[in-house]
Amino acid sequence: MSLDVGALLLQTVPFARTVGITFDSVGDGQAVCRLPDRADLHNHVGGPHAGALFTLAESASGAAMLSALGDQLERAVPLATKAAIEYRKLAMGEVRAEARLLVTRDEVVARLDAGERPVFDVAVDIKDADGTLVSTLTVTWTLHPNRP
């Protein structure tokens, strides 16, 4: 796909730019992005604030979704409808989010073709610089068909 998903997200979601998210890789229903270690993003114990971690993970989920379904933007609007995050360990330093679509592209497109509004999940793991899993997030997305 010729769509630069990371650039599109940073252009359309200003808050992701504000916190300094960068995209390492995006493609085939997967995405990897990073959140820098910045004092203005820290919480009261010196790690990334929960809201910054959520923003990182939600951004990764959107990139993973768009990497598989971005060619459907002319016929449907992607919307996150629900998210659940688990903070497992204190994160310190730069963190990395790894997102993956939990359905196939074909399943989602088939639902759109059938006139349905597909609903599907994207799972995200957040790891610290040592590769330790610090948080997990599942985002439920839908593609809302455009009205003719």
GROMACS elastic network, one bead per residue, 0.5 to 0.9 nm:
[ bonds ]
;  ai    aj funct       b0    kb
    1     4     6  0.81862   500
    1    27     6  0.84125   500
    1    67     6  0.77229   500
    1    68     6  0.87393   500
    1    70     6  0.82967   500
    1    71     6  0.79045   500
    2     5     6  0.89041   500
    3     6     6  0.88875   500
    3     7     6  0.87508   500
    3     8     6  0.79098   500
    3    66     6  0.89796   500
    3    67     6  0.80723   500
    3    70     6  0.74119   500
    3    71     6  0.83248   500
    4     7     6  0.55020   500
    4     8     6  0.61692   500
    4     9     6  0.87716   500
    4    26     6  0.85063   500
    4    67     6  0.86861   500
    5     9     6  0.61316   500
    5    10     6  0.85997   500
    5    26     6  0.69806   500
    5    27     6  0.85558   500
    5    62     6  0.89082   500
    5    63     6  0.59799   500
    5    64     6  0.86334   500
    5    66     6  0.66019   500
    5    67     6  0.64476   500
    5    70     6  0.80215   500
    6     9     6  0.52505   500
    6    10     6  0.62535   500
    6    11     6  0.85794   500
    6    22     6  0.77137   500
    6    23     6  0.57781   500
    6    24     6  0.86824   500
    6    25     6  0.83095   500
    6    26     6  0.71631   500
    6    31     6  0.89551   500
    6    33     6  0.88193   500
    6    59     6  0.89968   500
    6    60     6  0.89745   500
    6    63     6  0.65110   500
    7    10     6  0.51603   500
    7    11     6  0.60639   500
    7    12     6  0.86176   500
    7    23     6  0.84778   500
    8    11     6  0.50801   500
    8    12     6  0.60937   500
    8    13     6  0.83013   500
    8    63     6  0.89434   500
    9    12     6  0.51942   500
    9    13     6  0.55757   500
    9    14     6  0.82975   500
    9    16     6  0.77836   500
    9    17     6  0.88382   500
    9    59     6  0.75002   500
    9    62     6  0.78571   500
    9    63     6  0.71441   500
   10    13     6  0.53445   500
   10    14     6  0.61567   500
   10    15     6  0.81341   500
   10    16     6  0.60200   500
   10    17     6  0.55781   500
   10    21     6  0.81419   500
   10    22     6  0.85938   500
   10    59     6  0.89557   500
   11    14     6  0.63822   500
   11    16     6  0.88844   500
   11    17     6  0.79135   500
   12    16     6  0.89883   500
   13    16     6  0.57264   500
   13    17     6  0.71849   500
   13    59     6  0.86509   500
   14    17     6  0.51644   500
   14    18     6  0.62588   500
   14    19     6  0.89788   500
   15    19     6  0.63902   500
   15    20     6  0.85850   500
   15    55     6  0.81202   500
   16    19     6  0.54997   500
   16    20     6  0.63529   500
   16    21     6  0.56769   500
   16    22     6  0.86508   500
   16    55     6  0.67967   500
   16    56     6  0.73948   500
   16    59     6  0.70845   500
   17    21     6  0.60132   500
   17    22     6  0.82432   500
   18    21     6  0.78964   500
   19    35     6  0.73057   500
   19    36     6  0.80158   500
   19    38     6  0.88160   500
   19    40     6  0.88873   500
   19    41     6  0.72546   500
   19    52     6  0.70501   500
   19    55     6  0.83328   500
   19    56     6  0.85525   500
   20    34     6  0.82847   500
   20    35     6  0.62484   500
   20    36     6  0.64803   500
   21    33     6  0.66891   500
   21    34     6  0.55517   500
   21    36     6  0.70845   500
   21    55     6  0.87386   500
   21    56     6  0.66635   500
   21    59     6  0.83082   500
   22    32     6  0.87943   500
   22    33     6  0.54780   500
   22    34     6  0.53508   500
   22    35     6  0.68401   500
   22    36     6  0.84185   500
   23    26     6  0.72610   500
   23    31     6  0.76321   500
   23    32     6  0.60631   500
   23    34     6  0.64382   500
   23    60     6  0.82024   500
   23    63     6  0.88524   500
   24    31     6  0.76926   500
   24    32     6  0.54459   500
   24    33     6  0.52897   500
   24    34     6  0.73616   500
   25    30     6  0.79997   500
   25    31     6  0.55595   500
   25    32     6  0.52406   500
   25    33     6  0.70668   500
   26    29     6  0.76973   500
   26    30     6  0.58253   500
   26    32     6  0.64370   500
   26    33     6  0.85229   500
   26    60     6  0.87430   500
   26    63     6  0.66004   500
   26    64     6  0.65124   500
   26    66     6  0.89577   500
   26    67     6  0.63591   500
   27    30     6  0.53813   500
   27    31     6  0.63695   500
   27    63     6  0.83017   500
   27    64     6  0.68139   500
   27    66     6  0.85923   500
   27    68     6  0.69898   500
   28    31     6  0.83879   500
   28    64     6  0.74507   500
   28    65     6  0.88788   500
   28    67     6  0.58426   500
   28    68     6  0.54469   500
   28   100     6  0.87683   500
   28   101     6  0.87513   500
   28   105     6  0.88918   500
   29    63     6  0.80445   500
   29    65     6  0.57622   500
   29    66     6  0.74448   500
   29    67     6  0.53728   500
   29    69     6  0.80764   500
   29    99     6  0.80802   500
   29   100     6  0.57104   500
   29   101     6  0.51941   500
   29   102     6  0.85771   500
   29   103     6  0.89075   500
   29   104     6  0.82178   500
   29   105     6  0.78751   500
   29   122     6  0.88702   500
   30    60     6  0.82228   500
   30    61     6  0.80737   500
   30    63     6  0.74140   500
   30    65     6  0.75135   500
   30    67     6  0.70492   500
   30    68     6  0.80527   500
   30    98     6  0.73758   500
   30    99     6  0.54078   500
   30   101     6  0.64646   500
   31    60     6  0.56779   500
   31    61     6  0.72481   500
   31    62     6  0.85817   500
   31    63     6  0.58794   500
   31    65     6  0.86033   500
   31    67     6  0.79257   500
   31    97     6  0.79043   500
   31    98     6  0.58394   500
   31    99     6  0.51470   500
   31   100     6  0.67040   500
   32    60     6  0.63162   500
   32    63     6  0.85063   500
   32    64     6  0.83519   500
   32    96     6  0.69309   500
   32    97     6  0.55198   500
   32    99     6  0.63707   500
   33    56     6  0.73273   500
   33    57     6  0.83680   500
   33    59     6  0.81224   500
   33    60     6  0.61590   500
   33    95     6  0.85968   500
   33    96     6  0.56909   500
   33    97     6  0.53570   500
   33    98     6  0.68545   500
   33    99     6  0.87148   500
   34    56     6  0.70907   500
   34    60     6  0.89222   500
   34    94     6  0.70493   500
   34    95     6  0.57254   500
   34    97     6  0.62149   500
   35    38     6  0.86845   500
   35    48     6  0.85789   500
   35    52     6  0.79583   500
   35    53     6  0.78574   500
   35    56     6  0.64337   500
   35    93     6  0.89061   500
   35    94     6  0.57831   500
   35    95     6  0.54443   500
   35    96     6  0.64167   500
   35    97     6  0.82630   500
   36    41     6  0.85877   500
   36    48     6  0.88697   500
   36    93     6  0.73698   500
   36    95     6  0.69188   500
   36    96     6  0.89225   500
   37    40     6  0.88598   500
   37    41     6  0.74079   500
   37    42     6  0.79983   500
   37    47     6  0.80900   500
   37    48     6  0.72300   500
   37    92     6  0.78200   500
   37    95     6  0.76569   500
   38    41     6  0.54461   500
   38    42     6  0.67883   500
   38    48     6  0.80176   500
   38    93     6  0.81537   500
   38    94     6  0.83267   500
   39    42     6  0.52418   500
   39    43     6  0.86201   500
   39    46     6  0.77929   500
   39    47     6  0.85837   500
   39    48     6  0.84257   500
   40    43     6  0.85599   500
   40    48     6  0.89484   500
   41    46     6  0.89543   500
   41    47     6  0.79291   500
   41    48     6  0.55529   500
   41    49     6  0.58455   500
   41    51     6  0.88400   500
   41    52     6  0.66119   500
   42    45     6  0.75548   500
   42    46     6  0.52802   500
   42    47     6  0.50054   500
   42    49     6  0.50194   500
   42    50     6  0.88148   500
   42    52     6  0.84481   500
   43    46     6  0.54736   500
   43    47     6  0.57101   500
   43    48     6  0.58931   500
   43    50     6  0.76068   500
   44    47     6  0.76992   500
   44    49     6  0.81341   500
   45    48     6  0.87724   500
   45    49     6  0.89981   500
   45    90     6  0.86513   500
   46    49     6  0.83909   500
   46    91     6  0.88194   500
   46    92     6  0.71450   500
   46    93     6  0.87934   500
   47    50     6  0.88626   500
   47    90     6  0.68633   500
   47    91     6  0.54963   500
   47    93     6  0.66339   500
   48    51     6  0.81998   500
   48    52     6  0.62608   500
   48    53     6  0.65049   500
   48    90     6  0.86322   500
   48    91     6  0.65036   500
   48    92     6  0.66898   500
   48    93     6  0.74558   500
   48    94     6  0.82388   500
   48    95     6  0.82946   500
   49    52     6  0.51920   500
   49    53     6  0.64015   500
   49    54     6  0.87041   500
   50    53     6  0.50771   500
   50    54     6  0.61359   500
   50    55     6  0.85860   500
   50    87     6  0.80311   500
   51    54     6  0.50118   500
   51    55     6  0.61058   500
   51    56     6  0.85925   500
   52    55     6  0.50300   500
   52    56     6  0.61865   500
   52    57     6  0.86697   500
   53    56     6  0.50989   500
   53    57     6  0.62291   500
   53    58     6  0.85546   500
   53    95     6  0.82126   500
   53    97     6  0.87341   500
   53   126     6  0.79288   500
   53   135     6  0.81657   500
   54    57     6  0.51488   500
   54    58     6  0.59408   500
   54    59     6  0.83598   500
   54    85     6  0.73840   500
   54   137     6  0.78769   500
   55    58     6  0.51616   500
   55    59     6  0.59570   500
   55    60     6  0.85164   500
   56    59     6  0.52259   500
   56    60     6  0.62655   500
   56    61     6  0.87399   500
   56    95     6  0.87530   500
   56    96     6  0.80670   500
   56    97     6  0.66353   500
   56   126     6  0.85233   500
   57    60     6  0.50525   500
   57    61     6  0.61939   500
   57    62     6  0.86776   500
   57    85     6  0.89397   500
   57    96     6  0.86455   500
   57    97     6  0.57248   500
   57    98     6  0.78520   500
   57    99     6  0.75342   500
   57   123     6  0.89340   500
   57   124     6  0.61214   500
   57   125     6  0.76574   500
   57   126     6  0.70545   500
   57   136     6  0.81803   500
   57   137     6  0.66890   500
   57   138     6  0.87795   500
   57   139     6  0.88153   500
   58    61     6  0.50247   500
   58    62     6  0.62415   500
   58    63     6  0.86541   500
   58    80     6  0.87154   500
   58    83     6  0.82878   500
   58    99     6  0.89483   500
   58   124     6  0.81482   500
   58   137     6  0.79274   500
   58   138     6  0.86253   500
   58   139     6  0.70353   500
   59    62     6  0.51320   500
   59    63     6  0.62314   500
   59    64     6  0.86735   500
   59    97     6  0.88746   500
   60    63     6  0.50807   500
   60    64     6  0.61693   500
   60    65     6  0.85782   500
   60    97     6  0.63525   500
   60    98     6  0.67698   500
   60    99     6  0.55775   500
   60   100     6  0.85779   500
   60   124     6  0.72970   500
   61    64     6  0.51356   500
   61    65     6  0.61428   500
   61    66     6  0.85744   500
   61    97     6  0.88580   500
   61    98     6  0.83175   500
   61    99     6  0.53863   500
   61   100     6  0.70727   500
   61   101     6  0.77815   500
   61   121     6  0.88462   500
   61   122     6  0.57331   500
   61   123     6  0.70551   500
   61   124     6  0.66028   500
   61   137     6  0.88549   500
   61   138     6  0.82543   500
   61   139     6  0.68073   500
   62    65     6  0.50676   500
   62    66     6  0.60310   500
   62    67     6  0.84458   500
   62    78     6  0.86109   500
   62    80     6  0.82331   500
   62    99     6  0.86738   500
   62   122     6  0.83087   500
   62   139     6  0.87580   500
   62   141     6  0.85398   500
   63    66     6  0.50871   500
   63    67     6  0.59515   500
   63    68     6  0.87540   500
   63    99     6  0.81406   500
   64    67     6  0.51759   500
   64    68     6  0.67173   500
   64    69     6  0.87242   500
   64    98     6  0.89655   500
   64    99     6  0.60447   500
   64   100     6  0.59011   500
   64   101     6  0.63166   500
   64   122     6  0.75826   500
   65    68     6  0.55601   500
   65    69     6  0.60267   500
   65    70     6  0.75448   500
   65    78     6  0.86117   500
   65    99     6  0.88691   500
   65   100     6  0.79107   500
   65   101     6  0.63152   500
   65   122     6  0.72450   500
   65   141     6  0.82291   500
   66    71     6  0.80230   500
   66    72     6  0.87849   500
   66    73     6  0.87340   500
   66    78     6  0.84022   500
   67    70     6  0.58161   500
   67    71     6  0.85909   500
   68    71     6  0.78941   500
   68   101     6  0.82454   500
   68   104     6  0.84487   500
   68   105     6  0.60036   500
   69    72     6  0.55104   500
   69    73     6  0.75348   500
   69   105     6  0.66979   500
   69   108     6  0.83155   500
   69   109     6  0.80891   500
   70    73     6  0.55996   500
   70    74     6  0.87723   500
   71    74     6  0.72122   500
   71    75     6  0.87846   500
   72    75     6  0.55622   500
   72    76     6  0.60982   500
   72    77     6  0.82524   500
   72   109     6  0.81056   500
   72   143     6  0.86797   500
   73    76     6  0.51439   500
   73    77     6  0.59579   500
   73    78     6  0.75899   500
   73   143     6  0.87136   500
   73   146     6  0.89633   500
   74    77     6  0.79607   500
   74   146     6  0.78113   500
   75   112     6  0.87705   500
   75   143     6  0.88903   500
   75   144     6  0.84488   500
   75   145     6  0.58227   500
   75   146     6  0.53608   500
   75   147     6  0.83698   500
   76   112     6  0.84285   500
   76   117     6  0.89283   500
   76   143     6  0.54437   500
   76   144     6  0.50691   500
   76   147     6  0.86333   500
   77   142     6  0.80988   500
   77   143     6  0.53673   500
   77   144     6  0.50261   500
   77   145     6  0.63898   500
   77   146     6  0.67644   500
   78   141     6  0.68045   500
   78   142     6  0.57467   500
   78   144     6  0.62504   500
   78   145     6  0.88353   500
   79   140     6  0.86013   500
   79   141     6  0.56030   500
   79   142     6  0.54020   500
   79   143     6  0.63295   500
   79   144     6  0.71966   500
   80    83     6  0.76861   500
   80   139     6  0.67143   500
   80   140     6  0.58395   500
   80   142     6  0.64389   500
   80   143     6  0.89097   500
   81   119     6  0.88251   500
   81   139     6  0.76004   500
   81   140     6  0.56375   500
   81   141     6  0.56451   500
   81   142     6  0.68960   500
   82   138     6  0.82655   500
   82   139     6  0.58222   500
   82   140     6  0.50635   500
   82   141     6  0.72823   500
   83   137     6  0.68971   500
   83   138     6  0.55896   500
   83   140     6  0.61015   500
   83   141     6  0.89320   500
   84   136     6  0.82747   500
   84   137     6  0.55416   500
   84   138     6  0.54231   500
   84   139     6  0.66484   500
   84   140     6  0.88239   500
   85   135     6  0.70263   500
   85   136     6  0.56607   500
   85   138     6  0.66029   500
   85   139     6  0.86131   500
   86   134     6  0.85385   500
   86   135     6  0.54294   500
   86   136     6  0.52847   500
   86   137     6  0.63524   500
   87    90     6  0.76755   500
   87    91     6  0.88978   500
   87   134     6  0.62902   500
   87   136     6  0.68537   500
   87   137     6  0.87968   500
   88    91     6  0.88522   500
   88   133     6  0.74947   500
   88   134     6  0.50736   500
   88   135     6  0.52153   500
   88   136     6  0.77452   500
   89   132     6  0.85974   500
   89   133     6  0.74899   500
   89   135     6  0.69352   500
   90   134     6  0.64659   500
   90   135     6  0.87970   500
   91    94     6  0.83432   500
   91    95     6  0.73286   500
   91   126     6  0.89949   500
   91   127     6  0.78650   500
   91   128     6  0.60776   500
   91   132     6  0.87807   500
   91   133     6  0.87984   500
   91   134     6  0.58697   500
   91   135     6  0.83471   500
   92    95     6  0.75662   500
   92   128     6  0.66799   500
   92   129     6  0.81259   500
   93   128     6  0.69264   500
   93   129     6  0.69026   500
   94   127     6  0.89113   500
   94   128     6  0.63717   500
   94   129     6  0.60961   500
   95   126     6  0.66574   500
   95   127     6  0.56691   500
   95   129     6  0.60778   500
   95   131     6  0.89019   500
   95   134     6  0.88248   500
   96   125     6  0.81696   500
   96   126     6  0.55248   500
   96   127     6  0.53284   500
   96   128     6  0.63545   500
   96   129     6  0.74949   500
   96   131     6  0.85944   500
   97   124     6  0.63657   500
   97   125     6  0.56060   500
   97   127     6  0.64704   500
   97   136     6  0.89720   500
   98   123     6  0.82684   500
   98   124     6  0.54145   500
   98   125     6  0.52614   500
   98   126     6  0.64333   500
   98   127     6  0.81689   500
   99   122     6  0.66459   500
   99   123     6  0.55807   500
   99   125     6  0.65266   500
   99   126     6  0.87600   500
   99   137     6  0.89589   500
  100   103     6  0.89984   500
  100   121     6  0.88331   500
  100   122     6  0.55848   500
  100   123     6  0.55168   500
  100   124     6  0.65284   500
  101   104     6  0.72805   500
  101   105     6  0.85657   500
  101   120     6  0.81089   500
  101   121     6  0.64547   500
  101   123     6  0.65451   500
  101   124     6  0.89827   500
  102   120     6  0.72039   500
  102   121     6  0.56476   500
  102   122     6  0.55232   500
  102   123     6  0.68237   500
  103   106     6  0.83526   500
  103   107     6  0.67105   500
  103   108     6  0.74361   500
  103   120     6  0.67221   500
  103   121     6  0.72781   500
  103   122     6  0.81907   500
  104   107     6  0.53213   500
  104   108     6  0.67431   500
  104   109     6  0.88580   500
  105   108     6  0.53095   500
  105   109     6  0.61818   500
  105   110     6  0.85081   500
  106   109     6  0.51618   500
  106   110     6  0.59080   500
  106   111     6  0.86000   500
  107   110     6  0.52055   500
  107   111     6  0.64349   500
  107   112     6  0.88714   500
  107   118     6  0.85917   500
  108   111     6  0.52706   500
  108   112     6  0.64525   500
  108   113     6  0.87273   500
  108   117     6  0.88096   500
  108   118     6  0.58141   500
  108   119     6  0.78845   500
  108   120     6  0.78021   500
  108   143     6  0.85379   500
  109   113     6  0.60456   500
  109   114     6  0.85438   500
  109   118     6  0.80973   500
  110   114     6  0.61580   500
  110   115     6  0.87722   500
  110   116     6  0.86615   500
  110   118     6  0.87828   500
  111   114     6  0.50327   500
  111   115     6  0.65134   500
  111   116     6  0.51623   500
  111   117     6  0.66974   500
  111   118     6  0.56525   500
  112   115     6  0.51653   500
  112   116     6  0.51960   500
  112   117     6  0.61599   500
  112   118     6  0.64480   500
  112   143     6  0.79688   500
  112   144     6  0.89237   500
  112   145     6  0.73950   500
  113   116     6  0.73010   500
  114   117     6  0.88740   500
  115   145     6  0.80549   500
  116   144     6  0.87998   500
  116   145     6  0.80471   500
  117   142     6  0.66580   500
  117   143     6  0.59189   500
  117   144     6  0.57585   500
  117   145     6  0.65658   500
  118   141     6  0.82047   500
  118   142     6  0.54706   500
  118   143     6  0.57772   500
  118   144     6  0.77451   500
  119   140     6  0.68266   500
  119   141     6  0.56742   500
  119   143     6  0.69989   500
  120   139     6  0.83565   500
  120   140     6  0.55661   500
  120   141     6  0.54346   500
  120   142     6  0.63967   500
  121   138     6  0.64628   500
  121   139     6  0.55449   500
  121   141     6  0.60263   500
  121   142     6  0.87250   500
  122   137     6  0.82725   500
  122   138     6  0.56625   500
  122   139     6  0.52866   500
  122   140     6  0.64582   500
  122   141     6  0.75453   500
  123   136     6  0.74770   500
  123   137     6  0.59162   500
  123   139     6  0.65651   500
  123   140     6  0.89132   500
  124   135     6  0.83488   500
  124   136     6  0.56224   500
  124   137     6  0.50396   500
  124   138     6  0.61693   500
  124   139     6  0.81062   500
  125   133     6  0.67474   500
  125   134     6  0.78383   500
  125   135     6  0.61265   500
  125   137     6  0.66023   500
  125   138     6  0.89536   500
  126   131     6  0.87918   500
  126   132     6  0.83305   500
  126   133     6  0.58695   500
  126   134     6  0.57386   500
  126   135     6  0.50271   500
  126   136     6  0.59965   500
  126   137     6  0.81306   500
  127   130     6  0.75545   500
  127   131     6  0.51900   500
  127   132     6  0.51470   500
  127   134     6  0.53752   500
  127   135     6  0.70585   500
  127   136     6  0.89476   500
  128   131     6  0.52839   500
  128   132     6  0.54685   500
  128   133     6  0.67534   500
  128   134     6  0.66596   500
  129   132     6  0.74440   500
  130   133     6  0.89814   500
  131   134     6  0.88522   500
  133   136     6  0.77873   500
